[in-house]
């Protein structure tokens, strides 16, 4: 297989009233051009302090682009202690094997669009984990996630997006609050209905009080599902873990 070629473009802007941007990009080839590391870095806040944090993270990525992504992020995390911190999305592409590894930390996004008439998954979004590089302990959110799904074909685009976003929000909540040792996700289709159950063995919470406060992103999850005719049900109690069940109709989304 001949190595892939890479074309890229970069766009950015400076926040009103600031002289420099806290956003920075990295594109660095490694392994004699056989691989490339790409990152979009967002320094927290605006101005010079945010830009300094972004430059520090970029310097680490540029020095060792061939390293595994997890190791690179932990290097950045340690080096950014005491700074504004950054959030970022990062991808390592093997141009010879046409393979890519990618991940994100914080409020970032990434989208892969695949060409060709026979692509099963022409669009894929980056699954991010919560946090800020330079703050807290990223290791605390390393919770094993077991996924079981009986789905064997593509879902309607609106359902796929809702499923992705609700599961992402649930995993973010579990990582931040649950102190769980394991999370389980089950996704099934029953006739024209998609059903998903997300459960953890964490500390649990008072459902009614949380719903009244609109905490844990529950209001946004309900609204996203309701817009497609779906529903959300939560089962939890202090010390009893948590279970989030939701369903979405498929027929009207085709």
C-alpha positions in Angstrom: 0.0 0.0 0.0 1.4 3.4 -1.0 1.5 5.9 1.9 -1.4 8.3 2.1 -0.8 12.0 1.4 -2.0 14.7 3.8 -3.5 18.0 3.0 -4.7 20.4 5.7 -5.9 23.8 6.4 -6.0 25.9 9.5 -8.3 28.8 10.5 -8.3 30.8 13.7 -9.1 34.2 15.2 -8.3 36.3 18.2 -10.9 37.1 20.8 -12.1 40.7 20.8 -9.9 42.9 22.9 -7.0 40.5 22.9 -3.7 40.6 21.0 -3.0 36.9 20.9 -5.1 33.7 20.6 -5.1 30.9 23.1 -5.7 28.4 20.3 -2.8 26.6 18.7 -2.4 23.7 16.2 0.3 21.0 15.9 1.1 19.1 12.7 4.3 17.1 13.0 5.5 14.2 10.8 7.4 11.3 12.4 8.8 7.9 11.5 10.4 9.3 8.3 7.1 10.7 7.0 5.2 7.4 7.7 3.1 9.0 10.5 1.8 12.4 11.4 0.5 13.9 14.7 -2.3 16.4 14.5 -3.6 18.4 17.5 -6.0 21.3 18.1 -5.1 23.0 21.4 -7.3 25.5 23.3 -5.7 27.3 26.2 -8.3 28.0 28.9 -9.4 31.6 28.9 -8.1 34.3 26.6 -5.0 36.3 26.0 -1.3 35.7 26.8 -1.8 33.3 29.7 -4.0 31.0 27.6 -1.5 31.3 24.7 1.4 30.4 27.0 -0.5 27.2 28.2 -1.2 26.2 24.6 2.5 26.8 23.6 3.7 24.6 26.5 1.4 21.7 25.4 2.4 22.2 21.8 6.2 22.0 22.6 5.7 18.6 24.3 3.7 17.2 21.4 6.3 18.5 18.9 9.2 16.9 20.7 7.9 13.4 20.8 5.1 13.0 18.2 5.7 9.3 17.8 4.7 8.5 21.5 1.4 6.9 22.3 -1.4 9.4 22.8 -2.1 8.5 26.4 1.6 9.1 27.3 1.7 12.4 25.5 -1.4 13.6 27.3 0.0 12.7 30.7 3.2 14.5 29.9 1.1 17.6 29.0 -1.0 17.2 32.2 2.1 17.2 34.4 3.8 20.1 32.6 0.7 22.3 32.7 0.3 22.2 36.5 0.1 25.8 37.8 -1.0 27.2 34.4 -4.4 28.0 33.0 -4.4 24.5 31.5 -5.7 23.4 28.1 -8.3 21.2 26.4 -7.4 19.5 23.2 -8.2 17.0 20.5 -5.3 14.9 19.1 -4.9 12.3 16.4 -2.0 10.1 15.3 -2.2 8.9 11.7 -0.2 6.0 10.3 0.0 7.1 6.7 1.4 3.7 5.5 -1.4 1.6 7.1 -4.2 4.1 6.7 -5.0 3.9 10.4 -5.7 6.5 13.0 -5.8 6.8 16.8 -7.5 9.8 18.3 -8.9 11.1 21.6 -10.0 14.4 23.2 -9.9 16.0 26.6 -12.4 18.6 27.6 -14.9 20.6 25.6 -13.5 19.8 22.2 -14.8 18.0 19.1 -13.5 16.1 16.2 -15.2 14.7 13.1 -13.9 12.1 10.5 -15.6 12.0 7.1 -14.9 9.0 4.9 -15.4 9.0 1.2 -16.5 6.1 -1.1 -19.8 4.5 -1.9 -19.3 1.4 0.3 -18.3 3.1 3.6 -20.4 1.6 6.4 -19.5 4.6 8.7 -19.0 7.7 6.6 -19.1 10.0 9.6 -17.6 9.5 13.0 -17.3 11.9 15.9 -14.5 12.0 18.5 -15.5 10.6 21.9 -14.0 12.9 24.5 -13.4 12.5 28.2 -14.0 15.2 30.8 -11.2 17.3 32.3 -8.6 20.0 31.7 -5.0 19.2 31.1 -3.1 20.7 34.1 -6.0 20.4 36.6 -7.1 17.6 38.8 -6.2 13.9 38.4 -7.0 12.5 35.0 -6.3 9.0 36.2 -9.4 9.1 38.4 -11.7 8.9 35.4 -10.1 5.7 34.0 -13.2 3.5 34.6 -13.6 0.3 32.6 -16.6 0.5 30.3 -18.3 -2.7 29.1 -20.4 -2.2 25.9 -22.9 -4.7 24.5 -25.0 -4.0 21.5 -27.2 -6.1 19.2 -27.4 -3.3 16.6 -26.0 -4.6 13.3 -26.8 -1.7 10.9 -26.6 2.1 10.7 -29.3 4.0 12.6 -31.0 7.2 11.3 -28.5 10.1 11.6 -30.6 12.0 14.2 -30.8 8.9 16.4 -27.1 8.2 16.1 -26.3 11.8 17.2 -28.8 11.7 20.1 -27.4 8.3 21.2 -23.9 9.5 21.1 -24.5 12.7 22.9 -26.7 11.2 25.7 -24.2 8.3 26.3 -21.3 10.9 26.3 -23.1 13.0 28.9 -23.8 9.9 31.1 -20.2 8.8 30.9 -19.0 12.3 31.8 -21.2 12.3 34.8 -20.1 8.9 35.9 -16.4 9.9 35.6 -16.9 13.1 37.5 -19.2 12.0 40.3 -19.9 8.3 40.6 -16.6 6.9 41.9 -17.6 3.7 40.1 -15.3 0.8 39.4 -17.2 -0.3 36.3 -19.7 1.1 33.8 -21.9 -1.0 31.5 -23.7 0.1 28.3 -26.4 -2.0 26.6 -27.9 -1.0 23.3 -30.7 -3.0 21.6 -33.4 -2.6 19.0 -36.9 -3.8 19.7 -39.1 -3.5 16.6 -39.0 0.2 15.8 -37.5 1.3 19.1 -33.9 1.8 20.2 -33.3 1.1 23.8 -30.2 1.9 25.8 -29.3 1.2 29.4 -26.2 2.8 31.1 -25.4 1.5 34.6 -22.6 1.9 37.1 -21.7 0.6 40.5 -20.8 4.0 42.0 -22.1 6.0 45.0 -25.5 6.8 43.5 -27.6 9.9 44.1 -31.1 11.2 45.1 -32.9 11.2 41.8 -35.7 13.6 42.7 -33.6 16.3 44.1 -31.2 16.0 41.2 -34.0 16.3 38.7 -35.4 19.4 40.5 -32.1 21.1 40.3 -31.5 20.1 36.7 -28.2 18.7 37.7 -25.9 16.2 35.9 -27.1 17.5 32.5 -30.4 15.6 33.0 -32.5 18.4 31.6 -30.4 18.6 28.4 -30.6 14.8 28.0 -34.3 14.8 28.4 -34.8 17.6 25.9 -32.6 16.0 23.3 -34.5 12.7 23.5 -37.9 14.4 23.7 -37.2 16.3 20.5 -37.1 12.9 18.7 -40.1 11.4 20.6 -37.9 9.6 23.1 -37.9 9.3 26.9 -35.5 9.0 29.8 -35.8 7.1 33.1 -33.3 7.1 35.9 -33.0 4.7 38.8 -30.5 5.5 41.6 -30.1 5.9 45.4 -27.2 6.8 47.6 -24.9 3.9 47.8 -26.8 1.9 45.2 -25.1 2.9 41.9 -27.1 4.5 39.1 -28.9 3.3 36.0 -30.0 5.5 33.1 -32.5 4.0 30.6 -33.7 5.7 27.5 -35.5 4.9 24.3 -35.9 6.4 20.9 -38.4 5.6 18.1 -36.8 4.6 14.9 -39.7 4.5 12.4 -40.4 8.3 12.2 -36.7 9.0 11.9 -36.1 7.0 8.7 
